Amino acid sequence: MIVLRSSIVILFSLSISPILAQNANEGFGFKEIPVSTTSAAMGGNQIAAYATDVNQLTANPAFFDSTLNQSVSLSYLNYLTDINQTSLSYAHLTDSFGLISGYFRYLDYGGFTETDEFGNELGEFRSAEYELGVSLTRAYSDRIYYGITLKQLYSNLYRSFAMGLAADFGAYCIDENGLQMGLTLDNIGGRLVDYNRGGASAFRPSLNFGISKKFDKAPLMLSAQYNNLETWDLAKTDANSAALTTRDALTGETERRVLTADNLARHIALSVAFVPSDKFNIVAGFDFRRRLELASAQRPGMVGFSLGTQIKIKRFQLQYALVSYNINGASNHLALSTNLNNWYKRSSVTQ
């Protein structure tokens, strides 16, 4: 019988369980970790606030911007302990099809020592998960855009693996007063192979709506997002919601209140951005669901809060986000982006 060290169980529990707690789908919980540093800073998967970031297309494939042509971005996330995520994104504008973009995400859980029931070391192994996505974004009009992302998911955990295919659909619009709205329908698809090598099974889709307002006379942008419109009772999988359960003294039947402010809050993420110029901003966000599900009642700390910034220096765009997922420490998101057109132009001038 093969026994893994307790550190493996603890590490996997810290890395996967918090994500699955916020994910309605079974398996592939890693895809709920944002690829975009901008989204991470704004409280999660921000779908209505666009910040000239090619990685934002992973949040909403409808973010159309011609300036993203030949934009490339490399991002890194130090998630928890030895768990690290690296991603690469690229976009190219075409006359016939619109904006075509793609990204590759690699989540590495690190190395592990395998032992038997007596503690004898049998060797080393690694576990990792991957996501490869391709997006197509088009303009319906000057202010309304739509897009689709097709993505392949692969998970390799010890001696088990799983593979799935899914599609995300998005819509985005912006008016002349700086009001932005986004709508996404995510995870239309399912597992083709599960960890037990069983048959195919469908994911549970999520429908999300976001709104953002940038003010003309103040360097501020306020954003709010309502996630999982398709499911009201998000608290049913939270052990803390047991406090809302009552038992009938005569029949012994239990009943849990569903129409509560707690359930409403779990759908909402808020953020505020200070944008003094197009070369610099500071963002703060708050995810109610993350706070309610992952914070300790005794020591909640800053769980649910996030903070980030974006700085443009010459041909580079640097982004950073600090996100608190649990009391043990915050996660660091970093991204470095550039536009290859700027390099081509500079080379032509030099010659």
C-alpha positions in Angstrom: 0.0 0.0 0.0 1.4 3.4 -1.0 1.2 6.1 1.6 2.0 9.8 0.9 3.6 11.9 3.6 1.2 14.2 5.5 2.8 17.2 3.9 1.3 16.1 0.6 -2.2 15.9 2.0 -1.8 19.3 3.7 -0.4 21.0 0.6 -3.1 19.6 -1.7 -5.8 20.6 0.8 -4.5 24.2 1.0 -4.2 24.5 -2.7 -7.2 22.8 -4.1 -9.9 22.9 -1.4 -10.1 26.7 -1.1 -10.5 26.9 -4.9 -13.2 24.2 -5.0 -15.0 25.9 -2.2 -15.6 28.8 -4.6 -16.2 26.7 -7.7 -19.4 25.1 -8.7 -17.7 22.7 -11.0 -16.2 19.3 -9.9 -12.5 19.1 -10.7 -10.2 21.5 -12.5 -10.6 24.0 -9.7 -7.3 25.6 -10.7 -9.0 27.5 -13.6 -10.8 29.6 -11.0 -7.4 31.2 -10.2 -7.2 34.3 -12.3 -4.6 34.5 -15.1 -5.0 38.3 -15.2 -3.2 40.3 -12.6 -5.7 43.0 -13.2 -8.6 40.7 -12.3 -6.7 39.4 -9.2 -6.3 42.9 -7.9 -9.9 43.8 -8.5 -11.3 41.0 -6.3 -11.3 38.1 -8.7 -12.4 37.4 -12.3 -13.2 41.0 -13.3 -15.3 41.0 -16.5 -16.4 44.7 -16.9 -13.3 46.8 -16.1 -10.9 46.7 -19.0 -7.4 48.1 -18.4 -5.5 47.6 -21.7 -4.3 44.2 -20.5 -4.1 41.3 -22.9 -4.5 38.9 -19.9 -8.0 40.4 -19.3 -9.2 38.4 -22.3 -9.0 35.3 -20.1 -11.6 36.9 -17.9 -13.9 38.1 -20.7 -13.1 37.3 -24.3 -15.2 40.3 -25.4 -12.6 42.9 -24.4 -11.9 44.2 -27.9 -9.1 46.7 -28.3 -7.1 47.3 -31.5 -4.1 48.5 -29.5 -3.7 44.9 -28.2 -2.5 43.8 -31.7 0.8 41.9 -31.1 0.6 42.4 -27.4 2.4 39.7 -25.4 2.4 39.1 -21.6 4.3 36.9 -19.2 2.8 36.5 -15.8 3.8 34.7 -12.6 1.9 33.8 -9.4 3.3 32.6 -6.2 0.1 31.0 -4.9 0.6 29.0 -1.7 3.8 27.5 -0.3 5.6 25.9 -3.3 2.7 26.2 -5.7 3.5 28.5 -8.6 1.6 29.5 -11.7 3.1 30.8 -14.9 1.2 32.0 -18.0 1.9 33.4 -21.4 -0.6 35.4 -23.5 -0.6 36.9 -27.0 -3.1 38.7 -29.2 -3.1 39.5 -32.9 -5.6 41.6 -34.8 -6.8 40.4 -38.2 -9.0 42.2 -40.8 -11.2 39.1 -41.5 -11.7 37.5 -38.1 -11.2 40.2 -35.5 -8.9 39.9 -32.5 -7.4 36.5 -32.1 -5.6 35.7 -28.8 -4.3 32.8 -26.9 -2.8 31.9 -23.6 -1.1 29.0 -21.9 -1.2 28.5 -18.1 1.0 26.1 -16.1 0.3 25.4 -12.4 3.1 23.5 -10.7 2.4 21.9 -7.3 6.1 21.2 -6.8 8.0 18.0 -5.9 6.9 15.3 -3.5 8.4 12.4 -1.8 6.6 9.1 -2.1 6.8 6.6 0.8 5.4 3.3 1.8 3.5 2.5 5.0 6.8 2.1 6.9 8.1 5.5 5.9 10.6 4.1 3.4 11.2 6.5 0.5 10.2 5.1 -2.9 11.1 8.1 -5.0 10.1 11.5 -6.1 7.2 12.8 -8.3 5.7 16.1 -9.4 2.1 17.2 -10.0 1.0 19.9 -12.3 -2.0 21.2 -14.2 -2.3 23.0 -17.6 -4.8 25.2 -19.5 -4.5 26.2 -23.1 -7.0 28.7 -24.5 -7.7 30.4 -27.8 -10.1 33.4 -28.0 -11.8 35.2 -30.8 -13.1 38.7 -30.2 -15.3 40.8 -32.6 -17.1 44.1 -32.7 -20.8 44.1 -33.1 -20.8 47.9 -33.2 -18.6 50.8 -32.1 -19.5 50.2 -28.4 -20.7 46.5 -28.2 -18.3 43.6 -28.5 -18.5 39.8 -28.1 -16.1 36.9 -28.0 -15.6 33.2 -27.3 -12.7 31.3 -25.7 -12.1 27.6 -26.3 -9.9 26.0 -23.7 -8.3 22.6 -23.0 -7.7 21.5 -19.4 -5.3 18.9 -18.2 -4.6 17.8 -14.7 -1.9 15.4 -13.5 -2.0 14.6 -9.8 0.3 11.8 -8.7 -0.7 8.7 -10.7 -4.1 10.1 -11.9 -4.9 12.5 -14.7 -7.9 14.2 -16.1 -8.7 16.1 -19.3 -11.5 18.4 -20.3 -12.7 20.9 -22.9 -14.8 24.0 -22.3 -15.9 27.2 -23.9 -16.4 30.7 -22.4 -18.7 33.3 -24.0 -18.6 37.0 -23.3 -20.2 40.3 -24.1 -18.9 43.8 -23.3 -20.2 47.3 -24.0 -19.1 50.8 -23.1 -21.0 54.1 -23.5 -19.8 57.6 -24.0 -19.9 58.4 -20.3 -17.5 55.7 -19.2 -20.0 53.2 -18.1 -18.9 49.6 -18.9 -20.8 46.4 -18.6 -19.7 42.8 -19.1 -21.5 39.5 -19.2 -19.9 36.0 -19.4 -21.2 32.5 -19.6 -18.3 30.2 -18.5 -17.4 26.5 -18.5 -19.7 25.2 -21.2 -18.2 21.7 -21.6 -17.0 18.9 -19.5 -14.4 16.3 -18.6 -13.5 13.9 -21.3 -11.4 11.8 -19.0 -11.7 12.0 -15.2 -9.2 11.0 -12.5 -10.6 7.5 -12.3 -10.6 7.1 -16.1 -14.3 7.0 -16.1 -16.7 8.4 -18.7 -17.3 12.0 -19.8 -19.3 14.3 -17.5 -20.5 17.9 -17.9 -19.3 21.0 -16.1 -21.7 23.2 -14.3 -21.7 26.6 -16.2 -21.6 29.9 -14.4 -23.3 33.1 -15.6 -21.7 36.4 -14.4 -22.5 40.1 -14.8 -20.3 43.1 -14.0 -20.6 46.8 -14.2 -17.9 49.5 -14.0 -18.0 53.3 -14.0 -15.0 55.6 -14.8 -15.6 59.2 -13.9 -14.6 62.1 -16.1 -13.9 64.7 -13.4 -12.3 62.4 -10.9 -9.5 59.8 -11.4 -11.7 57.0 -10.0 -13.3 53.9 -11.4 -15.8 51.9 -9.3 -16.7 48.3 -10.2 -19.2 45.7 -9.0 -19.7 42.1 -10.1 -22.4 39.6 -9.5 -21.2 36.1 -10.0 -23.1 32.8 -10.5 -26.5 34.2 -11.5 -27.5 30.6 -12.2 -27.2 29.6 -8.6 -28.7 31.5 -5.7 -27.8 29.2 -2.7 -24.0 29.3 -2.7 -23.9 28.7 1.0 -25.2 25.2 0.8 -21.6 23.8 0.5 -20.2 25.9 3.3 -20.0 24.2 6.7 -20.5 27.5 8.4 -24.0 27.8 7.0 -25.0 25.0 9.4 -25.7 27.9 11.9 -28.7 28.8 9.7 -30.2 25.4 10.0 -33.2 24.9 12.4 -34.8 21.6 13.6 -38.5 21.1 14.2 -39.0 19.9 17.7 -42.0 17.7 16.8 -41.0 16.2 13.4 -37.3 16.3 13.7 -37.0 17.7 10.2 -34.3 20.3 9.5 -34.6 23.4 7.4 -32.0 25.9 6.4 -32.9 29.5 5.5 -31.9 30.3 1.9 -33.1 33.8 1.3 -30.4 35.5 3.4 -28.1 38.5 3.1 -25.3 35.9 3.5 -26.3 34.2 0.2 -26.5 37.6 -1.5 -23.1 38.7 -0.4 -21.4 35.5 -1.7 -22.3 36.6 -5.3 -20.7 40.0 -5.0 -17.2 41.4 -5.6 -16.3 45.1 -5.4 -13.3 47.2 -6.4 -12.1 50.8 -6.7 -9.3 52.1 -8.8 -7.4 55.3 -8.6 -6.4 56.2 -12.2 -4.5 59.5 -12.4 -3.2 58.7 -15.9 -3.1 56.0 -18.4 0.4 55.1 -17.3 -0.3 54.4 -13.6 -3.2 53.2 -11.4 -3.8 51.7 -8.0 -6.6 49.2 -7.4 -8.2 47.7 -4.3 -10.8 44.9 -4.4 -12.9 42.8 -2.0 -14.5 39.4 -2.7 -17.3 38.6 -0.2 -17.5 34.9 -0.9 -13.8 34.4 -0.4 -14.1 36.2 2.9 -17.1 34.2 4.1 -15.7 30.8 3.0 -12.0 31.0 3.6 -11.5 33.4 6.6 -11.2 32.0 10.1 -13.8 33.3 12.6 -11.0 33.8 15.2 -8.5 35.4 12.9 -10.1 36.6 9.7 -7.2 38.9 8.8 -7.3 40.4 5.4 -8.8 37.4 3.6 -11.0 38.5 0.7 -9.0 41.8 0.2 -6.7 42.5 -2.8 -4.5 45.3 -3.8 -2.7 46.0 -7.0 -1.0 48.5 -9.3 -0.2 49.0 -13.0 2.8 51.0 -14.3 3.7 51.7 -17.9 7.4 52.5 -18.4 8.4 53.2 -22.0 7.6 50.0 -24.0 6.8 47.9 -20.9 3.7 47.5 -18.7 4.3 46.1 -15.2 1.5 44.8 -13.1 1.4 43.6 -9.5 -1.3 42.3 -7.2 -1.3 41.2 -3.6 -4.2 38.9 -2.8 -5.2 37.3 0.5 -6.6 33.9 0.1 -6.0 32.6 3.7 -4.6 33.7 7.0 -1.2 32.0 6.3 -0.2 34.7 3.9 -0.9 36.7 0.7 -0.2 35.6 -2.8 1.8 37.7 -5.2 0.8 38.1 -8.9 3.3 39.6 -11.3 2.9 40.4 -15.0 5.2 42.0 -17.6 3.6 43.0 -20.9 4.8 44.7 -24.1 3.6 45.3 -27.6 5.8 44.0 -30.4 4.8 46.8 -32.7 6.7 49.2 -30.5 9.8 47.2 -31.0 9.4 47.0 -34.7 8.9 50.7 -35.0 12.0 51.4 -32.9 14.1 49.1 -35.1 12.9 50.8 -38.3 13.8 54.2 -37.0 17.2 53.0 -35.9 18.0 51.5 -39.3 
